[in-house]
Amino acid sequence: MHTLKMNKEVIVEKINYFLVDEFEVETEDIEPRANLKETLELDSLDFVDLVVAIEANFGVKLTGEDFLNVITLQDFYDLIEKKVA
């Protein structure tokens, strides 16, 4: 059980790192309740870059359908956790 929690922590850390590093999101704006589009100000081109970054960092492919129910950063963490499981 501990390794699952650790994996989730690693996922969150990696996502947060490249949001700050590659997307210039302010660290204080990164919180689980943050709306991906509004709070993080990610446009459609950023989402393409985000998909590429996820593939590079986690080895998983995402489609537009994957994002249908992703509203908050927590939803995004959960999506990636599900994909890498």
C-alpha positions as CSV (number, residue, x, y, z in Angstrom):
1,M,0.0,0.0,0.0
2,H,2.8,2.4,0.8
3,T,4.3,2.1,-2.7
4,L,1.0,3.1,-4.3
5,K,1.0,6.3,-2.1
6,M,4.6,6.9,-3.1
7,N,3.8,6.5,-6.7
8,K,1.0,9.1,-6.4
9,E,3.4,11.5,-4.7
10,V,5.9,11.0,-7.5
11,I,3.2,11.6,-10.1
12,V,2.1,14.8,-8.4
13,E,5.7,16.0,-8.0
14,K,6.5,15.4,-11.6
15,I,3.4,17.0,-12.9
16,N,3.9,20.0,-10.6
17,Y,7.5,20.3,-11.7
18,F,6.8,20.5,-15.4
19,L,3.9,22.8,-14.9
20,V,6.3,25.3,-13.3
21,D,9.3,24.5,-15.5
22,E,7.7,24.1,-19.0
23,F,4.4,26.0,-18.6
24,E,5.6,28.8,-16.3
25,V,2.7,28.2,-13.9
26,E,3.2,30.0,-10.6
27,T,4.0,27.6,-7.8
28,E,1.3,29.1,-5.5
29,D,-1.3,28.5,-8.2
30,I,-0.7,24.8,-8.2
31,E,-3.2,23.2,-5.8
32,P,-5.5,20.2,-6.3
33,R,-8.7,22.3,-6.6
34,A,-7.2,24.5,-9.3
35,N,-9.1,24.6,-12.6
36,L,-6.7,23.5,-15.3
37,K,-8.0,25.9,-17.9
38,E,-8.9,28.9,-15.7
39,T,-6.5,29.0,-12.8
40,L,-3.5,27.6,-14.7
41,E,-4.4,29.5,-17.9
42,L,-3.7,26.6,-20.1
43,D,-4.9,27.1,-23.7
44,S,-5.5,24.4,-26.3
45,L,-1.9,24.5,-27.5
46,D,-0.7,24.1,-23.9
47,F,-2.8,21.0,-23.6
48,V,-1.0,19.5,-26.7
49,D,2.3,20.3,-25.0
50,L,1.0,18.8,-21.8
51,V,0.0,15.6,-23.6
52,V,3.6,15.4,-25.0
53,A,5.1,16.1,-21.6
54,I,3.0,13.4,-20.0
55,E,4.1,10.9,-22.7
56,A,7.7,11.9,-22.2
57,N,7.6,11.7,-18.4
58,F,5.2,8.8,-17.8
59,G,5.2,6.8,-21.1
60,V,1.4,7.0,-21.5
61,K,-0.6,8.4,-24.3
62,L,-3.6,10.7,-23.7
63,T,-6.5,11.5,-26.0
64,G,-9.0,14.2,-26.0
65,E,-11.5,11.8,-24.5
66,D,-9.2,11.4,-21.5
67,F,-9.7,15.0,-20.7
68,L,-13.5,15.0,-20.9
69,N,-13.9,14.7,-17.1
70,V,-10.7,16.5,-16.2
71,I,-11.6,19.9,-14.7
72,T,-9.2,20.3,-11.7
73,L,-5.6,19.6,-11.2
74,Q,-6.6,16.7,-8.9
75,D,-8.7,15.2,-11.7
76,F,-5.5,15.4,-13.8
77,Y,-3.4,13.7,-11.1
78,D,-6.0,10.9,-10.9
79,L,-6.1,10.5,-14.6
80,I,-2.3,10.0,-14.8
81,E,-2.3,7.7,-11.8
82,K,-4.9,5.6,-13.5
83,K,-3.0,5.5,-16.8
84,V,0.3,4.5,-15.3
85,A,-1.3,1.8,-13.0
